[in-house]
Each structure stands twice: as structure tokens, then as C-alpha cells.
Amino acid sequence: MKSYLEGKKLNNIEKNKAQKDGLELGSELEELAKVGWEKIDKTDLELRLKWYGMFWRPKSPGKFMLRLRIPNGVLNNLQLKVIASIVARYGDEGSSDITTRQNLQLRGVLINDLPEILKRLKEANLETIQSGFDNPRNVTGNPLAGIDPEEILDTRPYTLKLQNFLTNNGNGNAEFSNLPRKWNTAVAGSYDNFLLHNDLIFHPVLNKGVMGFGVWVGGILSSQLNDYAVPLNAWVNPDQICNLTGVILSIWRNHGERDKRNKGRFRFYLNKVGIENFRKMVEEKFGELSEDPGSIFSKKPRTFFGVNPQKQSGLFYAGLHVPVGRLTAERIQDLAYLSSAYGSGEIRLTEDQNIIIVNINGDNIRKFKADPLLKTFPLDPDPISAGTVSCTGSTYCSFALTNTKDQAQKVSRELASELDVPKELKIHWTGCPNSCGQAYMGAIGLTGTKTRNSDGEMTEAYNISIGGKQGPVNRIGELKYKSIPKSDIKDVLKKILIENHFAVPKKTSKPIFLNQIKRIVNWIKATNKSILSR
């Protein structure tokens, strides 16, 4: 047992982690692949495989979800093709989801294929190590890093540096392989790169003429608490971010909750000790901290959709909509084609589960906009679909209480046909209170639950929060409606949108109606029908 666990009261999950670290499973993967999932030890199967990105799913026994690590959401053409080929291997059972951490999850994966898949991913400079459970998750950053006209700094070197530090360059980092719960790290690159839902955020701040980072801590979206991060009142030079991350993580690792799992997240520990005391604890290990001059945030995040100029003269990026972030192998190949045919072969994943193609030459814009694939990945989606974010839902996730992705797509289409919405609206769907879909960040947030219908039968339902906002005056959404049956969700959302002045009902104008009547009459006459005389 590791020294920081000695004398602590441990729940059953913590006891299993203490008995055998998840990273120890690495040397056994070849053998596990041979024996098959039915013969794997239950704890290894359902718990420790997550240290290598493999998630057992009771909804689809034997067909795993494999979570990648894609720092800053940057993928090149080769990587896209490798991912597409892995998904394609599983036919109709295979698919991929863009996550709210600029990442990808592959579905339908078989344990027998895992060693070969990990080998192919590594050759393409991709990893899965420590991508799940009580580990540091994918490091996020500005999706426009390096090309953003409003960029303060390029986040890519820092997200990669942090990933290598947290995972020991992809070999697994035992220092951070047994945390009390998951850990999210992010690096902002512009004033509207709002990332305060993470456990640790480095925000670019100029201090006495030196560009460094202001430090924010304790963002949380969970079943027990939803809140944005608070400032640590600390500023660090760029070369200090890994050291500071290690200090903060080690304090929480050593002292965080290990008995009550629902209180295990970092923010609960931070609230317990207080921000000022925690800062002193950090200084004891890190050394004296400079005070933070203060971060600046834009009024609201930009939309990435459409074709937009990069900071490089003559080059453009294109934001494409991927409905609720779901991709088949064919669609991943389509994105590889678009990125290489018109851009530099690189794409970016966004936290809103969409795609950005970068480095499109101005001479290619007209041809790019005419490509038939943009009917699948529209540049200008309707404002409701554009802002719709959804977790995996009950199709694959055993925690989810509702089928979020299918319901989100259906409802967004229906609302778009009935309402005029002037601008993109963030509507976040999550299938359970764990809030992978970040419901309380949305202007409207839906959290899956169950309720009884008029016949007394249990049915899928949602709690609805309103008012989530990002920017200088940020706030978490407030719960307004409870246990709305899925059959009533569209009507309730429509009511909310109209009452909060997010939308107005569509009206068919009189001239259009008269033109339709004229076309019908002309068609009847042209076909020599006698209906009018009857």
C-alpha cells in the first residue's frame, strides 16, 4: 500500500486500487487479450482496464469503449485514418464520439484486438494511457491554438508538456495513477477560451511585462456539486506549470477523501481546507507564489462555425457541425479527406463536439464550400443544433438514465422547424447527474432522470436548469424544472425558449401561402383534372 493511503478509511474501490495499481495491468494486456473478456478477473475487467483507456460496458458485453488522449484536440491526417480504420473493423457496431474534453471515444472495440490497437495508435503518436477513472484526463486548450487572430499565446506546447508530465511521456505515471477521483487540467489561450469547469486552469496573464499564467482551481460538474473554478491568487512562469500541477495534485492525492466516493473530487477538499489555507500548503511545497494580476475574460465565447480568417495572411479555418459529436468510420474518413484536400491535413476537436479544419488557402474557399460533404458537416447549422451538446446517453453508458443523443437530435430538429432563434444557443444534455454533458454550463441544461407517466409506468425524464453563462460574469445554471417526461420535453423547451426571449414562433407569411395555393391550382389545370368543377 502506498504511504499516503496508510491509516485512511478506504471504500471498496479504493481498497481494490490499493491492492493493485491500474498501471500494473500493462504487462498483462497481451495475456488478457488471448483469454478473452469472459475469463478476466472482474476487478481488472471493470476497473483497472480503464487505466489503458478500455471501458467495460454492461450495455454491450464484450464490446468495449476505448478512450484516447488527444491534447488540445489536435489530430493530423494519418491519425484520422488510423482511427477510422480501427472503427471500421467493427462494422455497424463501431462508432466514435467527440467528447467535451476535445477527445475521441471509440466504440465496439474487442479486448482481443487491444494490444494491436495500442501498437498502431502509438505508431501514430496517439495514446490511451490513464485516460479513465481516477487519473488526470485529457488536457484541453484553445481549439484555435496557433492560428487564432485573437490569440494571447499558443496553448499547444503547454497542453503537450502537461500531458507528457502527467503520463510520464505516455509510459504511465505512478505518481498520479491513484487519485481520489478524476482530474481535469486546461490551458487557456485567448480571452474567450473559457475553461473554468476544470480542476486546474492556467489562464494567460501579463505580469510586469512577462507573459505567464494566472492559476484557477476547483471547477466541478458532478452529481453533488456544480461550480466554476476560483482564483488561487497565483501567477507562474510558463516553465513552472508542470511543477505547480504536481504540487497541487500531490496535496490532494495525499489528503483527499477516500471513503465517501461522492465527496472525492478536488473541489470538496478545497472547500474543506479553504482557498487561503490551500495556497499556503502549495507554497510550502512549491515556494513563494507571485500574486495574480487578474485574468480578463471576453463577454462571451466566439462561435467557430463558418469560414474565418486565421492570423496567418491568406489562410482560413472552417468550423463544421457534427450533430451531437457522433462519427462513423466513413465520416472520419470524410474529415480526413476534407482536411487534406483543402487544408493542411489537420483538424481540431472542440469541447462543443464539433470539428475545425485549419490552414485552408483562400484560393480553395469557393471549391471547399461547394463540396457535397458540407451537407453532412454544415458550416452554418441552425442555432439550436449548433449549440446542442450531449453525453453518450443510455445507448452505451450504464450510468445514463436517458437516451440523450437521439433525443437531443430529434428535439433540436423539431424546435428549429418551429422557432426562429437569432443566435447560437447552448443547450446541454446529460444522461445522469454525473454531468458528462456539462448540463449546468448551458443556457439550458437537461439532466436525465426517471419519473412515472400518467399510466404509472416509469419513463425517461429530465430536470432542466436555466441560465448557465460563461464570461466575466459567469454563473452555473439554476434548476427550474424537475422530472419532465421525455414526451413533454420539446413543448417545455419551446415554452422556455419563448419566455426567456431566446426564440419566437415561426410564421408563414401570407404571400408565401398564396403562392402555394397558386401552384396547386396551376398543377390541377395542367394535368386536366376536373376537381375544381366538382
VOGU-3710 file (C-alpha; in Angstrom, 3 decimals, decimal comma):
1> mksylegkkl> 0,000/0,000/0,000  1,265/3,460/-0,889  2,277/5,579/2,080  -0,370/8,250/1,546  -3,105/5,606/1,957  -1,874/4,219/5,263  -4,262/4,737/8,176  -7,064/6,008/5,924  -10,571/4,614/5,784  -10,956/3,257/2,247
11> nnieknkaqk> -14,115/2,340/0,362  -14,148/-0,872/-1,707  -12,957/0,847/-4,885  -10,038/2,405/-3,007  -9,169/-0,977/-1,496  -9,024/-2,503/-4,984  -6,833/0,351/-6,227  -4,526/-0,022/-3,213  -4,229/-3,766/-3,755  -3,129/-3,402/-7,375
21> dglelgsele> -2,462/-0,187/-9,256  -4,205/0,052/-12,620  -0,887/0,667/-14,389  0,291/-2,798/-13,311  -2,166/-4,277/-15,797  0,031/-3,097/-18,688  2,290/-6,141/-18,562  -0,767/-8,432/-18,659  -2,602/-6,952/-21,660  -1,278/-9,494/-24,162
31> elakvgweki> -2,442/-12,384/-21,983  -5,820/-10,769/-21,250  -6,377/-10,349/-24,985  -5,780/-14,062/-25,501  -8,054/-15,393/-22,762  -10,999/-13,128/-23,670  -13,178/-10,885/-21,540  -15,232/-13,724/-20,005  -12,179/-15,066/-18,123  -10,702/-11,767/-16,945
41> dktdlelrlk> -10,792/-11,022/-13,220  -13,869/-8,884/-12,508  -11,915/-6,002/-10,939  -9,386/-5,975/-13,786  -12,220/-6,070/-16,318  -14,448/-3,384/-14,852  -11,866/-1,167/-13,161  -8,172/-1,483/-13,993  -8,522/-1,713/-17,780  -9,637/1,928/-17,635
51> wygmfwrpks> -6,030/2,904/-16,878  -5,372/1,880/-20,506  -8,492/3,526/-21,873  -10,626/0,371/-22,119  -14,090/0,706/-20,593  -16,212/-2,360/-19,938  -19,818/-1,596/-20,872  -22,616/-3,814/-19,446  -24,874/-2,353/-22,156  -22,750/-4,111/-24,784
61> pgkfmlrlri> -20,951/-7,051/-23,119  -17,625/-7,793/-24,758  -17,725/-4,618/-26,854  -15,627/-2,006/-25,101  -15,289/1,737/-25,353  -11,696/2,896/-25,915  -10,885/6,475/-24,877  -7,934/8,227/-26,499  -5,757/11,092/-25,268  -5,628/13,996/-27,749
71> pngvlnnlql> -4,013/17,007/-26,055  -5,586/20,271/-27,227  -7,811/18,266/-29,609  -5,251/18,324/-32,449  -5,317/15,455/-34,984  -3,377/15,056/-38,216  -4,446/13,210/-41,350  -2,549/9,997/-40,567  -4,075/9,834/-37,100  -7,572/10,299/-38,517
81> kviasivary> -7,043/7,445/-40,965  -5,735/5,133/-38,252  -8,727/5,924/-36,034  -11,134/5,409/-38,942  -9,612/2,005/-39,732  -9,987/0,894/-36,093  -13,643/1,929/-36,010  -14,297/0,376/-39,452  -13,073/-3,011/-38,206  -16,255/-3,346/-36,139
91> gdegssditt> -18,738/-2,559/-38,893  -22,136/-1,380/-37,704  -21,041/-1,945/-34,094  -18,225/0,576/-34,415  -18,507/4,331/-33,978  -16,757/7,267/-32,383  -17,863/10,187/-30,226  -16,224/13,575/-29,851  -16,193/14,297/-26,114  -16,497/17,527/-24,159
101> rqnlqlrgvl> -12,741/17,253/-23,488  -11,620/17,682/-27,133  -11,161/13,942/-27,259  -12,445/10,818/-29,019  -14,038/7,647/-27,677  -14,153/4,590/-29,954  -16,996/2,086/-29,551  -17,360/-1,600/-30,300  -13,704/-2,445/-29,594  -12,869/-6,084/-28,737
111> indlpeilkr> -10,386/-6,965/-25,989  -8,662/-9,429/-28,339  -7,610/-6,505/-30,549  -6,346/-4,216/-27,785  -2,566/-4,912/-27,987  -2,553/-4,409/-31,767  -4,697/-1,259/-31,495  -2,415/0,245/-28,845  0,579/-0,529/-31,039  -0,997/1,172/-34,064
121> lkeanletiq> -2,056/4,174/-32,008  1,448/4,584/-30,588  2,939/4,459/-34,099  0,574/7,322/-34,970  1,664/9,237/-31,832  -1,640/8,646/-30,049  -2,187/7,319/-26,541  -4,865/5,929/-24,248  -2,814/5,724/-21,039  -4,543/6,971/-17,849
131> sgfdnprnvt> -7,478/8,311/-19,868  -10,122/6,986/-17,496  -11,220/6,647/-13,892  -9,093/8,178/-11,094  -6,424/9,654/-13,338  -5,568/13,033/-14,919  -7,757/13,237/-18,027  -7,070/14,732/-21,460  -5,505/18,225/-21,233  -7,618/20,774/-23,098
141> gnplagidpe> -6,743/24,121/-24,665  -7,727/26,680/-27,275  -9,024/24,793/-30,354  -7,655/27,647/-32,490  -4,181/27,404/-30,947  -1,532/28,766/-33,298  -3,994/30,201/-35,818  -6,236/32,407/-33,665  -6,276/36,116/-34,645  -7,240/36,881/-31,025
151> eildtrpytl> -4,674/34,543/-29,508  -2,719/35,619/-26,438  -0,492/32,551/-26,625  -0,373/29,210/-28,431  -1,601/26,575/-25,954  -0,326/23,526/-27,857  3,209/23,407/-26,365  1,768/23,694/-22,859  -1,013/21,118/-23,190  1,513/18,662/-24,646
161> klqnfltnng> 4,040/19,455/-21,928  1,411/18,838/-19,245  0,253/15,610/-20,880  3,815/14,274/-21,020  4,330/15,225/-17,387  1,079/13,678/-16,166  1,565/10,417/-18,095  5,382/10,108/-17,984  5,609/10,590/-21,750  2,917/8,016/-22,377
171> ngnaefsnlp> 4,542/5,306/-20,269  2,231/5,757/-17,288  2,926/7,933/-14,270  2,526/6,052/-10,981  2,720/9,352/-9,080  -0,737/10,247/-10,357  -2,281/6,848/-11,084  -4,229/6,637/-7,831  -6,072/9,921/-7,252  -9,213/10,224/-5,107
181> rkwntavags> -11,254/10,894/-8,283  -10,698/12,128/-11,849  -8,685/15,289/-12,560  -9,140/17,805/-15,377  -6,398/20,219/-16,489  -6,708/23,012/-19,067  -4,678/25,840/-20,589  -6,450/28,904/-21,990  -5,075/30,796/-24,977  -7,464/33,699/-25,545
191> ydnfllhndl> -9,827/35,854/-23,523  -12,880/33,851/-24,600  -11,251/30,431/-24,094  -13,413/29,841/-21,023  -12,294/26,702/-19,167  -13,288/27,323/-15,554  -15,149/23,997/-15,258  -11,773/22,232/-14,867  -9,948/21,304/-11,648  -6,884/23,334/-12,650
201> ifhpvlnkgv> -6,733/26,073/-15,274  -3,765/28,110/-16,455  -5,010/31,417/-17,871  -2,595/33,700/-19,813  -1,782/36,882/-17,903  0,855/39,573/-18,471  2,742/40,340/-15,242  5,297/43,180/-15,259  5,862/42,707/-18,963  6,239/38,900/-18,729
211> mgfgvwvggi> 3,619/36,546/-20,172  2,744/33,781/-17,765  -0,310/32,127/-16,267  -2,859/33,025/-13,622  -3,961/29,914/-11,743  -7,602/28,903/-11,157  -8,631/25,845/-9,157  -11,646/23,761/-8,231  -14,049/23,743/-11,178  -16,541/20,912/-10,813
221> lssqlndyav> -19,569/19,492/-12,635  -20,920/16,482/-10,758  -23,908/14,819/-9,153  -23,127/16,513/-5,828  -21,879/19,971/-6,769  -21,649/22,210/-9,816  -19,441/25,291/-9,681  -16,753/27,138/-11,614  -13,128/27,380/-10,532  -11,894/30,147/-8,234
231> plnawvnpdq> -8,604/32,087/-8,471  -5,710/30,783/-6,377  -4,221/34,288/-6,485  -1,089/32,805/-8,002  0,874/33,641/-11,142  3,587/31,381/-12,575  6,075/31,495/-15,408  5,311/29,114/-18,282  8,180/26,800/-17,306  6,640/26,312/-13,846
241> icnltgvils> 3,267/24,856/-14,832  4,269/21,188/-14,506  5,922/21,727/-11,132  2,864/23,560/-9,792  0,494/20,933/-11,214  2,472/18,191/-9,485  2,409/20,040/-6,148  -1,351/20,672/-6,263  -2,096/17,122/-7,364  0,122/15,556/-4,696
251> iwrnhgerdk> -1,531/17,555/-1,883  -4,986/16,423/-2,978  -3,789/12,855/-3,671  -2,383/12,607/-0,140  -5,268/14,232/1,723  -8,389/13,922/-0,437  -11,477/11,872/0,506  -11,054/8,099/0,025  -14,103/6,801/1,882  -17,161/8,689/0,599
261> rnkgrfrfyl> -16,658/8,470/-3,132  -19,280/11,110/-3,951  -17,148/13,600/-1,990  -13,862/12,605/-3,624  -13,498/15,370/-6,204  -10,863/18,047/-5,622  -13,361/20,889/-5,059  -14,733/19,178/-1,932  -11,225/19,059/-0,468  -10,614/22,675/-1,479
271> nkvgienfrk> -13,845/23,772/0,192  -12,900/21,833/3,318  -9,476/23,453/3,814  -10,307/26,868/2,313  -8,617/28,622/-0,587  -6,213/30,688/1,557  -5,039/27,691/3,578  -4,653/25,648/0,421  -2,494/28,391/-1,122  -0,223/28,237/1,935
281> mveekfgels> 0,015/24,450/1,585  1,039/24,870/-2,044  3,694/27,435/-1,122  5,200/25,042/1,442  5,998/22,620/-1,362  6,364/24,923/-4,371  7,938/28,001/-2,839  6,644/31,549/-2,711  3,893/32,273/-5,213  3,598/35,547/-7,093
291> edpgsifskk> 0,226/37,234/-6,814  -2,051/37,046/-9,837  -2,620/40,449/-11,524  -6,027/39,101/-12,592  -7,411/37,329/-15,626  -9,519/39,019/-18,286  -12,436/37,241/-19,944  -14,414/38,212/-23,034  -18,145/38,851/-22,663  -18,936/35,568/-24,374
301> prtffgvnpq> -17,149/32,787/-26,293  -16,964/33,090/-30,064  -18,670/30,698/-32,403  -16,253/28,704/-34,567  -18,716/27,879/-37,339  -18,247/29,058/-40,893  -15,102/30,076/-42,781  -12,979/32,529/-40,810  -9,591/34,200/-41,310  -6,592/32,876/-39,421
311> kqsglfyagl> -3,866/35,122/-38,084  -1,708/33,868/-40,979  -2,373/36,029/-44,035  -4,298/34,249/-46,799  -5,249/31,249/-44,657  -8,635/30,371/-43,186  -10,175/27,894/-40,782  -13,606/26,296/-41,154  -15,825/25,282/-38,272  -18,021/22,291/-39,173
321> hvpvgrltae> -21,011/20,976/-37,246  -21,018/17,321/-36,191  -24,508/16,539/-34,822  -24,059/15,612/-31,131  -20,467/14,657/-31,910  -21,114/11,171/-33,297  -18,907/9,881/-36,130  -18,863/6,644/-38,111  -15,703/5,293/-39,718  -16,886/6,682/-43,057
331> riqdlaylss> -17,394/10,145/-41,575  -13,931/10,133/-40,001  -12,512/9,269/-43,423  -14,559/12,111/-44,906  -12,983/14,530/-42,437  -9,525/13,204/-43,335  -10,321/13,887/-46,982  -11,632/17,423/-46,337  -8,637/18,335/-44,191  -6,103/17,172/-46,780
341> aygsgeirlt> -7,966/18,267/-49,935  -8,475/21,845/-48,760  -6,301/22,377/-45,691  -3,013/21,158/-44,263  -4,361/17,754/-43,240  -5,040/18,802/-39,654  -8,272/19,142/-37,714  -9,166/20,366/-34,237  -11,785/18,910/-31,915  -13,828/21,364/-29,852
351> edqniiivni> -15,422/20,975/-26,420  -18,783/21,548/-28,130  -18,200/18,260/-30,009  -17,531/19,852/-33,390  -14,641/19,993/-35,887  -12,352/22,760/-37,165  -10,377/22,325/-40,374  -7,326/24,573/-40,438  -4,977/26,215/-42,945  -7,333/26,460/-45,909
361> ngdnirkfka> -5,826/28,586/-48,655  -8,041/31,478/-49,731  -7,949/30,212/-53,325  -9,661/26,985/-52,192  -12,555/28,561/-50,310  -15,108/28,543/-53,133  -14,373/24,933/-54,040  -14,419/23,942/-50,367  -17,836/25,496/-49,775  -19,196/23,624/-52,787
371> dpllktfpld> -18,026/20,217/-51,553  -21,037/17,865/-51,079  -19,681/16,723/-47,704  -20,637/20,091/-46,235  -24,248/18,923/-46,395  -23,228/16,342/-43,787  -20,974/18,735/-41,868  -22,669/22,132/-42,323  -20,752/25,377/-41,927  -23,884/27,214/-40,785
381> pdpisagtvs> -26,082/24,906/-38,692  -29,324/26,189/-37,239  -28,691/27,977/-33,907  -30,285/25,252/-31,782  -28,387/22,346/-33,335  -25,211/24,444/-33,333  -25,300/24,814/-29,566  -26,509/21,308/-28,697  -24,063/19,227/-26,647  -24,797/15,697/-25,469
391> ctgstycsfa> -23,172/12,949/-23,425  -23,149/9,353/-24,658  -26,543/8,504/-23,206  -28,115/5,159/-22,341  -27,344/3,563/-25,708  -23,867/2,728/-24,395  -23,489/4,099/-20,867  -24,863/2,105/-17,924  -24,977/5,219/-15,728  -27,186/7,168/-18,144
401> ltntkdqaqk> -30,890/7,198/-17,384  -31,917/8,630/-20,766  -31,077/8,254/-24,457  -29,601/11,740/-24,737  -28,007/11,755/-28,199  -31,047/10,530/-30,137  -33,449/12,675/-28,133  -31,249/15,767/-28,437  -31,069/15,441/-32,227  -34,794/14,839/-32,596
411> vsrelaseld> -35,841/17,713/-30,339  -33,350/20,175/-31,836  -34,641/19,429/-35,348  -38,256/19,896/-34,281  -37,546/23,122/-32,412  -35,587/24,501/-35,355  -38,579/23,882/-37,633  -40,982/25,669/-35,283  -38,920/28,563/-33,901  -36,786/31,421/-35,131
421> vpkelkihwt> -33,658/31,590/-32,972  -31,464/34,605/-33,807  -28,144/33,243/-32,497  -26,432/30,068/-31,336  -27,861/28,826/-28,057  -26,076/26,419/-25,714  -28,363/23,511/-24,801  -26,523/20,769/-22,897  -27,941/17,260/-22,443  -26,552/14,810/-19,910
431> gcpnscgqay> -27,977/11,376/-19,176  -27,335/11,302/-15,439  -26,269/13,630/-12,616  -22,566/12,886/-13,257  -22,911/15,631/-15,884  -20,538/14,433/-18,618  -22,666/16,613/-20,895  -21,936/19,645/-18,670  -25,630/20,461/-18,245  -25,206/23,317/-15,768
441> mgaigltgtk> -22,896/25,188/-18,165  -25,636/25,510/-20,773  -28,046/28,393/-21,179  -30,420/25,465/-20,884  -29,299/22,206/-19,307  -31,093/18,867/-19,233  -30,119/16,179/-16,727  -31,537/12,686/-17,185  -33,725/11,115/-14,524  -36,805/8,846/-14,260
451> trnsdgemte> -40,441/9,607/-13,483  -43,848/7,958/-13,710  -46,119/8,775/-16,631  -49,907/9,160/-16,461  -50,274/5,362/-16,523  -47,995/4,960/-13,524  -45,174/3,468/-15,595  -41,539/4,545/-15,213  -40,299/6,618/-18,145  -37,297/8,694/-19,113
461> aynisiggkq> -37,396/12,287/-17,924  -35,223/15,366/-17,408  -34,521/18,011/-14,812  -33,988/21,352/-16,541  -31,658/24,146/-15,450  -31,594/27,635/-16,957  -29,070/30,443/-17,034  -25,624/28,861/-17,347  -23,240/31,529/-18,590  -19,558/31,929/-19,449
471> gpvnrigelk> -17,516/35,116/-19,435  -16,554/37,846/-16,924  -19,846/37,378/-15,054  -20,059/33,603/-15,171  -22,682/31,516/-13,474  -23,925/27,965/-13,174  -27,452/27,221/-14,374  -30,269/27,166/-11,840  -32,585/24,159/-11,574  -36,071/25,290/-12,647
481> yksipksdik> -37,996/22,171/-13,744  -37,962/18,664/-12,283  -38,843/15,273/-13,787  -40,246/16,413/-17,134  -41,178/13,252/-19,123  -39,306/12,913/-22,405  -42,635/13,107/-24,272  -43,113/16,644/-22,941  -39,535/17,880/-23,332  -39,955/19,566/-26,699
491> dvlkkilien> -43,012/21,530/-25,599  -41,383/22,576/-22,312  -38,198/23,650/-24,091  -40,248/25,584/-26,610  -42,001/27,378/-23,744  -38,651/28,156/-22,066  -37,129/29,476/-25,289  -40,048/31,817/-25,951  -40,496/33,004/-22,349  -36,774/33,780/-21,998
501> hfavpkktsk> -36,729/35,617/-25,350  -34,313/33,123/-26,882  -36,727/32,471/-29,766  -40,026/33,430/-31,389  -42,504/31,153/-33,203  -42,105/30,910/-36,938  -44,888/32,454/-39,002  -45,850/31,580/-42,565  -46,366/34,888/-44,356  -49,476/35,497/-46,464
511> piflnqikri> -47,653/35,924/-49,804  -45,955/32,540/-49,424  -49,287/30,913/-48,592  -50,967/32,477/-51,659  -48,105/31,349/-53,876  -48,571/27,796/-52,625  -52,297/27,939/-53,499  -51,500/29,263/-56,971  -49,013/26,431/-57,591  -51,615/23,836/-56,570
521> vnwikatnks> -54,271/25,378/-58,842  -51,840/25,537/-61,781  -50,852/21,904/-61,260  -54,519/20,848/-61,275  -55,167/22,749/-64,516  -52,009/21,402/-66,154  -52,999/17,812/-65,509  -56,523/18,349/-66,851  -58,159/17,392/-63,592  -61,801/18,331/-63,041
531> ilsr> -61,592/18,674/-59,285  -62,435/22,411/-59,342  -65,719/21,830/-61,126  -66,995/19,215/-58,732
//
